[in-house]
Amino acid sequence: MKKRQERGGFGKNIILLSTSDEKHFSQPPAASEEFPSIVFSPDKSEVIEKHGVRMRIYTTNKDSPNAAVLYQETETGHAEEFIHEKSDFLYYIIEGSGTWIVEGREFKVRAGDAVVVPAGKRFWFRGNLKQVCITAPSWEEKYEKHIRDVKL
């Protein structure tokens, strides 16, 4: 108890079993055939703009066929209604607010919300947003179908 009062401690029955060795974290492990890349950095990602949304593409189907990760920013929204026949689109709203239109129904969102659009559902969105988008399985262009351009 004396040590806890002097140096702090954990609550809720959490016990510190060991501390990390900083040397262990100073040198990242080398890439291997099994794990060619594990960490994807912004400086090594591609940035594109598509229908009013700036996207930083962290991973593609080549990197991870099970899921792709993108960071997105928009002041107005995604000015295209589309459908992806294979991938679910999962969004986590970091900042801002907006409206998702999925199969013609409107859903209000704000920072902290998560949006899941199942494969095969048409959608678009509007708003001033910063968000992470994950597609699972990883997005492939051949499965995306344009429905219409949208005026935001």
Buried (B, 14 or more C-beta within 10 A) or exposed (E): EEEEEEEEEEEEEEEEEEEEEEEEEEEEEEEEEEEEEEEBEEEEBEEEEEBBBBBBBBBBBEBBEEBBBBBBBBEBBBBBBBBBEBBBBBBEBBEBEBEBBBEEEEBEBEEEBEBEBEBEBBBBBBBEBBBBBBBBBBBBEEBBEEEEEBEB
